Amino acid sequence: MILDANRLFPAETAARSVAVRLYETVRDLPIISPHGHTDPRWFAQNEAFPNPTALLIQPDHYIFRMLYSQGISLESLGIPSVDGKANADPREVWRIFAKSYYLFRGTPTRLWLDYTFENQFGLTQRLSVENADEYYDLIAKKLETPEFRPRALFEKFNIEVLSTTDTPLDTLEFHKAIQQSGWKGRVLPTFRPDSVIDAEYSGFLQNIEKLGEITGEDIGTWKGYLNALRSRRAFFKSMGATATDHGHLTAMTADLDLETAASLYGRILSGRSVPQEQEIFQAQMLTEMAGMSVEDGLTMQLHPGSVRNHNRLVYEKFGRDKGADMPSPTEYVRAMRPLLSKYGNDSRLTLILFTLDETAFSRELAPLAGHYPALKLGPPWWFHDSPEGMMRFREQATETAGFYNTVGFNDDTRAFLSIPSRHDVARRIDCAFLGRLVAEHRLDENEAFEVVQDLTVNLVKKAYKL
């Protein structure tokens, strides 16, 4: 077997014993995946995945960014360019991946992949150059069977609910097809308005124009623009959405008076705004979105701190989301004050804060969430979705925010088959942390059994209104 049954549990005997017992109670609980980037088309059409490379390598920037860092071109991995060209042979891509598998030693990606290979495909020899073709052929053969269609895997993984991330301009046709198919799997959309809020977003002005066309609102006015957003939020909610998501560079918020906000929107719409005006506009829109969440009940998520498309060459050739986004320091206390002054004390709002800046957890985020009723802390995200990142999060956040101002775990993945492994890692780390608290006599064991249930399913269901 590739995987040890006690992986990620404490080395110390007493803590490990508690962790093992805790894990047995949550290992097989349903997966709640309230935030991610899987493709709803998969579940609407329920077609076989084309090949192992298309399923496991090409959608997963955790994998190809590591390979790229070692001088392996994205072309050779079959990553499509912006013009849609992708000519690499899938088997050759797989061989490159297998030859380079050693690069993932010590990374969470290695944990996820080993779990997938062993638990989903029964492969118990570690991937290598020697067995690359054997791996490829076995996986490819299984992908042709009904048991490996998207809906069957959804059920096999014991996923209770899975949320996608969608633009306000999306017709949600695949979500509609899922709902009308009679299949019982619960796949929900999530409203992500970056494309009509961020003036630097590609095609921003055209997106605003299309927003007006879809909703019939006069997007030439501030009031019409806000009403158009309300209209799309209502549509998403009618399709099952329970949350919004916002991917801003900073956590800056603003609370401008009506006249100033309308004037600023006019500048943005003119196409002649300067970066400072664009930043203030995004800040104002976070506060506007919080107000709309108070109105319609959609849980709000903020994912700041990522400098997108850092590698200009890769962006121009391959487009967005190609492993070149980089973490940046993020300030929250002053940045969030305008929004929190207006809505932070309103229990109708649930605002989940994420960060790529771990230094903010104990200094800013935990104290904020430990005070404001509206605030909750999202789990370690992206670069910190790792055993070490999860443990650092619990150690830094629990002392001030406790467990009950956090929202469990979400996988935030595009790689469908990694979902069970990511949730398994999170459950093991939570059990390890709680086991240590019990062994150190800081928590009663019966309390730990309650907490681990909450961290696995109850808190996430409550936060995302599931």
VEXMAR-506514 format. One line per 3 residues: number of its first residue (from 1); for each residue x, y, z of C-alpha. Coordinates in steps of 0.02 Angstrom, whole numbers, plus 50000, padded with zeros to 5 digits. Layout:
N
NUM = X,Y,Z; ...
//
This chain:
466
1 = 50000,50000,50000; 50059,50177,49964; 49967,50257,50110
4 = 49994,50225,50295; 49832,50213,50395; 49898,50333,50528
7 = 49970,50465,50412; 49964,50643,50476; 49921,50590,50654
10 = 50037,50644,50797; 50194,50545,50828; 50164,50554,51015
13 = 50071,50398,51069; 49934,50471,51180; 49884,50607,51057
16 = 49889,50485,50913; 49774,50364,51004; 49644,50500,51027
19 = 49663,50560,50848; 49632,50384,50781; 49472,50367,50881
22 = 49411,50538,50827; 49448,50501,50645; 49345,50341,50649
25 = 49190,50446,50686; 49213,50567,50540; 49306,50467,50408
28 = 49149,50414,50316; 49040,50567,50343; 48970,50650,50185
31 = 49077,50778,50096; 49011,50956,50098; 49103,51055,49963
34 = 49032,51232,49968; 49167,51318,49866; 49260,51254,49714
37 = 49287,51266,49528; 49232,51101,49455; 49139,51110,49289
40 = 48949,51089,49301; 48953,51025,49121; 49027,50863,49187
43 = 48873,50824,49290; 48748,50892,49165; 48811,50786,49019
46 = 48884,50643,49123; 49004,50592,48985; 49160,50488,49013
49 = 49318,50586,49053; 49427,50579,48896; 49591,50512,48967
52 = 49698,50512,49126; 49794,50666,49074; 49639,50771,49041
55 = 49565,50716,49207; 49712,50724,49326; 49846,50840,49255
58 = 49781,50973,49138; 49646,51048,49252; 49759,51053,49405
61 = 49874,51204,49419; 49952,51129,49576; 50027,50997,49462
64 = 50079,51092,49307; 50149,51243,49399; 50273,51127,49487
67 = 50322,51048,49322; 50338,51219,49240; 50452,51276,49381
70 = 50573,51139,49328; 50579,51198,49148; 50444,51084,49077
73 = 50344,51185,48951; 50156,51202,48964; 50146,51158,48779
76 = 50225,50989,48814; 50092,50960,48948; 49951,50995,48828
79 = 49890,51152,48916; 49779,51241,48789; 49838,51412,48729
82 = 49718,51559,48717; 49684,51514,48535; 49629,51340,48589
85 = 49779,51244,48522; 49837,51093,48622; 49932,50964,48522
88 = 50023,50859,48651; 49990,50672,48652; 49903,50627,48818
91 = 50011,50473,48846; 50171,50571,48820; 50110,50703,48943
94 = 50077,50564,49068; 50254,50496,49043; 50326,50669,49076
97 = 50220,50679,49234; 50275,50507,49294; 50459,50546,49261
100 = 50440,50704,49365; 50333,50630,49505; 50478,50644,49627
103 = 50459,50834,49620; 50302,50820,49727; 50388,50737,49875
106 = 50332,50820,50037; 50193,50920,49953; 50005,50906,49982
109 = 49987,50868,49796; 50081,50706,49825; 49961,50660,49966
112 = 49810,50696,49858; 49877,50600,49708; 49933,50447,49807
115 = 49761,50441,49889; 49676,50452,49719; 49784,50319,49639
118 = 49761,50196,49782; 49581,50227,49833; 49501,50263,49665
121 = 49604,50151,49551; 49679,50019,49665; 49858,50062,49617
124 = 49974,50017,49760; 50146,50042,49681; 50206,50221,49679
127 = 50200,50306,49509; 50367,50301,49417; 50444,50297,49244
130 = 50437,50107,49246; 50251,50092,49280; 50190,50250,49192
133 = 50108,50157,49047; 50032,50028,49165; 49955,50170,49265
136 = 49892,50258,49109; 49814,50102,49034; 49727,50049,49193
139 = 49657,50223,49229; 49603,50246,49048; 49513,50078,49049
142 = 49420,50122,49209; 49370,50291,49141; 49274,50201,49004
145 = 49163,50112,49131; 48997,50179,49199; 49070,50179,49375
148 = 49188,50320,49327; 49063,50437,49248; 49050,50605,49341
151 = 48884,50568,49426; 48938,50395,49482; 49099,50466,49556
154 = 49000,50604,49642; 48897,50469,49728; 49047,50357,49763
157 = 49137,50502,49846; 48985,50526,49959; 48969,50709,49909
160 = 48813,50784,49986; 48829,50953,49902; 48954,51029,49779
163 = 48961,51214,49734; 49036,51283,49574; 49094,51463,49543
166 = 49007,51559,49405; 49005,51734,49329; 48850,51845,49336
169 = 48838,51827,49147; 48825,51638,49154; 48659,51566,49094
172 = 48680,51422,49219; 48617,51308,49081; 48714,51159,49147
175 = 48645,51183,49322; 48472,51190,49246; 48506,51030,49149
178 = 48563,50943,49309; 48405,50995,49400; 48294,50938,49257
181 = 48383,50771,49233; 48306,50683,49382; 48477,50645,49455
184 = 48480,50678,49643; 48657,50749,49653; 48658,50925,49725
187 = 48769,51041,49621; 48744,51226,49661; 48806,51384,49575
190 = 48900,51523,49666; 48888,51705,49615; 49061,51779,49577
193 = 49045,51957,49508; 49230,51998,49481; 49206,52013,49292
196 = 49083,52158,49314; 49167,52240,49465; 49353,52237,49427
199 = 49391,52370,49294; 49554,52281,49252; 49463,52120,49210
202 = 49477,52071,49027; 49325,52135,48931; 49259,52229,49083
205 = 49159,52363,48989; 49085,52234,48872; 49038,52130,49023
208 = 48946,52278,49099; 48853,52305,48937; 48802,52122,48930
211 = 48745,52131,49111; 48625,52268,49060; 48563,52169,48911
214 = 48530,52014,49015; 48436,52105,49153; 48353,52244,49054
217 = 48421,52371,49178; 48498,52539,49131; 48680,52503,49176
220 = 48722,52681,49124; 48665,52736,49297; 48729,52686,49469
223 = 48554,52633,49522; 48528,52531,49365; 48696,52444,49387
226 = 48657,52395,49566; 48484,52335,49516; 48561,52229,49378
229 = 48673,52145,49506; 48524,52116,49621; 48431,52038,49476
232 = 48572,51916,49438; 48591,51872,49622; 48405,51832,49628
235 = 48424,51721,49475; 48570,51628,49552; 48473,51606,49713
238 = 48325,51536,49616; 48446,51407,49544; 48501,51351,49716
241 = 48648,51467,49753; 48681,51499,49937; 48840,51603,49923
244 = 48936,51737,49831; 49125,51744,49807; 49241,51892,49780
247 = 49421,51881,49724; 49494,52054,49756; 49678,52097,49767
250 = 49652,52184,49935; 49524,52178,50074; 49494,52364,50058
253 = 49313,52420,50083; 49229,52590,50072; 49064,52672,50119
256 = 49040,52818,50000; 48887,52929,49999; 48764,52903,49856
259 = 48820,53052,49752; 49006,53010,49766; 48976,52827,49725
262 = 48872,52872,49572; 49006,52992,49511; 49141,52861,49535
265 = 49040,52733,49438; 49025,52858,49295; 49215,52872,49290
268 = 49233,52683,49289; 49105,52665,49150; 49192,52798,49045
271 = 49345,52688,49028; 49456,52834,49082; 49473,52791,49266
274 = 49644,52779,49350; 49702,52633,49459; 49664,52724,49622
277 = 49484,52753,49568; 49467,52572,49516; 49529,52515,49687
280 = 49405,52627,49777; 49266,52565,49664; 49304,52384,49707
283 = 49310,52433,49891; 49139,52514,49878; 49071,52363,49787
286 = 49121,52246,49928; 49015,52350,50045; 48873,52353,49919
289 = 48884,52164,49903; 48877,52146,50093; 48720,52252,50095
292 = 48642,52142,49961; 48686,51987,50063; 48594,52062,50210
295 = 48445,52081,50093; 48445,51912,50006; 48535,51800,50132
298 = 48676,51741,50019; 48834,51700,50118; 48978,51812,50064
301 = 49156,51749,50036; 49308,51861,50013; 49468,51788,49939
304 = 49595,51930,49935; 49783,51938,49922; 49821,51854,49756
307 = 49922,51949,49627; 49843,51871,49474; 49937,51820,49316
310 = 50108,51869,49384; 50194,51786,49235; 50145,51900,49091
313 = 50216,51782,48959; 50111,51636,49022; 49956,51746,49036
316 = 49970,51812,48860; 49996,51639,48787; 49885,51530,48898
319 = 49766,51648,48988; 49706,51653,49168; 49726,51522,49304
322 = 49885,51441,49242; 49980,51428,49405; 50058,51602,49400
325 = 49952,51688,49535; 50059,51738,49686; 50016,51777,49868
328 = 50033,51954,49930; 50031,52032,50106; 49855,52084,50153
331 = 49792,52204,50286; 49618,52178,50359; 49588,52281,50517
334 = 49583,52453,50435; 49534,52387,50264; 49375,52302,50325
337 = 49321,52439,50446; 49202,52534,50330; 49106,52375,50286
340 = 49107,52310,50465; 49051,52476,50535; 48899,52466,50422
343 = 48858,52280,50425; 48976,52189,50543; 48853,52189,50688
346 = 48708,52125,50580; 48677,51940,50614; 48591,51925,50445
349 = 48761,51937,50361; 48885,51794,50356; 49051,51855,50284
352 = 49188,51723,50270; 49364,51793,50260; 49506,51696,50178
355 = 49688,51743,50166; 49850,51699,50079; 49944,51799,50212
358 = 49963,51683,50361; 50039,51822,50466; 49864,51898,50474
361 = 49781,51752,50563; 49833,51783,50742; 49862,51970,50722
364 = 49705,52023,50627; 49585,51891,50566; 49557,51790,50724
367 = 49529,51947,50831; 49408,52017,50702; 49309,51854,50688
370 = 49317,51836,50877; 49219,51998,50893; 49104,52038,50745
373 = 48947,51929,50733; 48949,51937,50543; 49127,51874,50521
376 = 49189,51695,50504; 49361,51628,50456; 49379,51524,50300
379 = 49498,51375,50302; 49677,51378,50238; 49668,51415,50055
382 = 49768,51380,49898; 49954,51383,49942; 49912,51341,50123
385 = 49791,51198,50086; 49917,51078,50161; 49942,50981,50323
388 = 50062,51113,50387; 49949,51256,50333; 49797,51178,50416
391 = 49890,51148,50578; 49960,51325,50579; 49783,51390,50553
394 = 49714,51295,50702; 49860,51347,50812; 49849,51531,50764
397 = 49661,51556,50752; 49590,51448,50891; 49664,51547,51035
400 = 49563,51703,50989; 49422,51647,50874; 49392,51473,50945
403 = 49323,51336,50834; 49149,51409,50813; 49201,51565,50718
406 = 49273,51454,50582; 49175,51365,50445; 49249,51192,50426
409 = 49339,51148,50264; 49315,51180,50079; 49426,51110,49943
412 = 49423,51254,49816; 49478,51135,49679; 49462,51114,49491
415 = 49526,50935,49504; 49371,50830,49536; 49460,50671,49590
418 = 49560,50764,49723; 49404,50811,49822; 49396,50655,49935
421 = 49583,50661,49969; 49581,50846,50015; 49438,50821,50136
424 = 49525,50668,50210; 49681,50772,50243; 49578,50908,50328
427 = 49488,50781,50438; 49651,50699,50489; 49733,50864,50535
430 = 49583,50920,50638; 49587,50752,50728; 49774,50772,50757
433 = 49751,50946,50830; 49608,50892,50942; 49703,50736,50995
436 = 49846,50845,51054; 49728,50957,51153; 49654,50805,51239
439 = 49825,50730,51275; 49880,50897,51351; 49721,50901,51457
442 = 49660,51060,51374; 49501,50979,51309; 49395,50835,51372
445 = 49387,50688,51255; 49197,50692,51246; 49209,50876,51194
448 = 49335,50831,51058; 49211,50708,50983; 49081,50846,50974
451 = 49202,50972,50900; 49265,50857,50763; 49086,50826,50704
454 = 49058,51014,50698; 49219,51046,50603; 49178,50911,50476
457 = 48996,50946,50433; 48897,51056,50553; 48992,51221,50540
460 = 49002,51218,50351; 48817,51180,50334; 48773,51323,50451
463 = 48890,51451,50371; 48835,51413,50193; 48651,51387,50238
466 = 48654,51208,50176
//
